[in-house]
Amino acid sequence: MLGRPTIRVNYVEWLSDHWRPAGQDIENAKVYYDKAVALLVEPPQGLEGKMQLRRWSSVGYGDGDVQAIEQWLAGNQAAFSALRRGANTPHYWPAYDSKESTPIETSIVANEMKSLSQWRLVTFAFKEQIIWEVRRGEVAKAMDDCLVLCRFGRHLQNKGCLNGQLVGVSIEALGYNGVTAIVQNAGIPAGLLESVQRELESGFDLHRQVIDLDCEKALWYDRIQRTFTDDGKGGGHALSKGFIYAPGDWKDNLLKTFLFHYPGRRETMAMVDRFFQQAQRRLNTPPDAEEHERLNGSEQVASLSIFFSITTPAYERVGLLSWRLKTHETATITLLAVQRYFQANGSYPDSLDQLMARGYLKEPPKDPFGPGLLTYRKTDTGFLLYSWGANRQDDGGQLGTGSQGQPRMWADNGDWVFWPIGEP
């Protein structure tokens, strides 16, 4: 194929500028998150397996384990202080080293994966700190640190590479899990319940955008400029490495070259724009309206490229995870309101409508996966609170099951039960 690519845009630099807030001397929380990583002390040898990520209790540790963990946590207080300061900093944006000759996959994706791995370690250690705060009776501090996790996770969302945003989703969800576990296992004063609920409500927006695909789209732009010629007017044709990115079947495209008909740059860019515009819209569409959106043409765009046909199901799953997170957030706020009502009245409310009528909730707790509100039922032993879940069916408050038949939260074949919760 005749011609050569022209690198006109440094997309690494473009992305860094794209997410940086406007204004002078704005502090970036990333500085403190990176500092937390640099200060982190690794956990004691032999205890990693015992400190499972999903455990929210110190029960089961021997005396030697307790002493070793307490010493380890004491050595990590500087790292935790940096994490807290980062989470309390209003702005966060990814900052990348940009070199024009380096593709995005090298400049951003590889480097960000390293940072994400380190931030996971910090999160794991901070979760253990919360468990130990509860053990010492420092419930208010533990609750505040759960909110630190929520803010940390939210900082990583809606900017940066997709993997980083998904890590942010997981970290925020971990904060909600911590709040629920503390409510279950510690006596929480009504004032603390209310302050945590108000903090969560202050940032609540059911329709906020959790995932942004600009980095994924820029990655495609970068691929195209490195594998197509550029006539300076938006046109050009595919070089040998660009055939797999062009619209249509790459084999057919290759055969067309014998007739001197090369896949065009302009139509390839248009395909990328259209795909990501529709993919972003799908991510932001509530699950109860998703079928209408599915019929609105995004599958037709995906069929134009083998890459897009492969990634479309993955993006659908990402959309599910973002709405799952917002459902989890709604349920956590609702749970706190129910517990506040119980402490004030000595019994649980008869309905969520009663909670709203009495001023315990600011907004109706909508279930994005159901026809109305989250499902709430008063029971003989307390109450049941759940979402209809991914199958969008009311399974009576029964969890779905995993591959081995065991009950599992977030399974696609049952309800997502937020209360009561199992043993930590």
JOPECOR-V837027 format. One record per backbone hydrogen bond with DSSP energy under -0.5 kcal/mol. CO is the residue of the C=O (numbers start at 1). NH is the residue of the N-H. Records with the same first field share a line. If there is no record, write none. Layout:
# JOPECOR-V837027
CO = NH  NH
This chain:
# JOPECOR-V837027
6 = 8
9 = 11
10 = 14
11 = 15
12 = 16
13 = 17
14 = 18
15 = 19
16 = 20
27 = 29
28 = 31
29 = 32  33
30 = 34
31 = 35
32 = 36
33 = 37
34 = 38
35 = 39
36 = 40
37 = 40
44 = 47
47 = 51
50 = 52
52 = 55
58 = 61
62 = 66
63 = 67
64 = 68
65 = 69
66 = 70
67 = 71
68 = 72
69 = 73
70 = 74
71 = 75
73 = 76
74 = 77
76 = 80
77 = 81
78 = 82
79 = 83
80 = 84
81 = 85
82 = 86
83 = 87
84 = 88
86 = 89
91 = 29
96 = 98
97 = 99
99 = 102
101 = 103
103 = 106  107
104 = 108  109
105 = 110
106 = 111
108 = 112
109 = 113
110 = 114
111 = 115
112 = 116
113 = 117
114 = 118
115 = 119
116 = 120
117 = 121
118 = 122
119 = 123
120 = 124
121 = 125
122 = 126
123 = 127
124 = 128
125 = 129
126 = 130
127 = 131
128 = 132
129 = 133
130 = 134
131 = 135
132 = 136
133 = 138
134 = 137
137 = 139
138 = 142
139 = 143
140 = 144
141 = 145
142 = 146
143 = 147
144 = 148
145 = 149
146 = 150
147 = 151
148 = 152
149 = 153
150 = 154
151 = 155
152 = 156
154 = 157
156 = 159
161 = 165
162 = 166
163 = 167
164 = 168
165 = 169
166 = 170
167 = 171
168 = 172
169 = 173
170 = 174
171 = 175
172 = 176
173 = 177
174 = 178
175 = 179
176 = 180
177 = 181
178 = 182
179 = 183
180 = 184
181 = 185
182 = 186
186 = 188
187 = 189
189 = 193
190 = 194
191 = 195
192 = 196
193 = 197
194 = 198
195 = 199
196 = 200
197 = 201
198 = 202
199 = 203
200 = 203
201 = 204
205 = 208
208 = 210
210 = 158
213 = 217
214 = 218
215 = 219
216 = 220
217 = 221
218 = 222
219 = 223
220 = 224
221 = 225
222 = 226
223 = 227
224 = 227  228
225 = 6
227 = 239
228 = 6
235 = 231
236 = 265
237 = 229
239 = 242  243
240 = 243
242 = 245  246
243 = 246
249 = 253
250 = 254
251 = 255
252 = 256
253 = 257
254 = 257
255 = 258
256 = 259  261
257 = 260
260 = 262
263 = 238
264 = 268
265 = 269
266 = 270
267 = 271
268 = 272
269 = 273
270 = 274
271 = 275
272 = 276
273 = 277
274 = 278
275 = 279
276 = 280
277 = 281
278 = 282
279 = 283
280 = 284
281 = 285
282 = 285
286 = 289
287 = 290
289 = 293
290 = 294
291 = 295
293 = 296  298
294 = 297  299
297 = 301
298 = 302
299 = 303
301 = 304
302 = 305  309
304 = 248
305 = 309
306 = 310
307 = 311
308 = 312
310 = 314
311 = 315
312 = 316
313 = 317
314 = 318
315 = 319
316 = 320
317 = 321
318 = 322
319 = 323
320 = 324
321 = 325
322 = 326
323 = 327
324 = 328
325 = 329
326 = 330
327 = 331
328 = 332
329 = 333
330 = 334
331 = 335
332 = 336
333 = 337
334 = 338
335 = 339
336 = 340
337 = 341
338 = 342
339 = 343
340 = 344
341 = 345
342 = 346
351 = 355
352 = 356
353 = 357
354 = 358
355 = 360  361
356 = 359
364 = 366
365 = 374
366 = 368
367 = 370
368 = 288
372 = 367
374 = 376
375 = 386
377 = 384
382 = 379
384 = 377
385 = 418  419
386 = 375
387 = 416
388 = 393
389 = 392
393 = 395
395 = 398
397 = 399
398 = 415
400 = 408
402 = 405
406 = 402
408 = 400  411
411 = 414
415 = 400  417
416 = 387  418
419 = 385
424 = 56
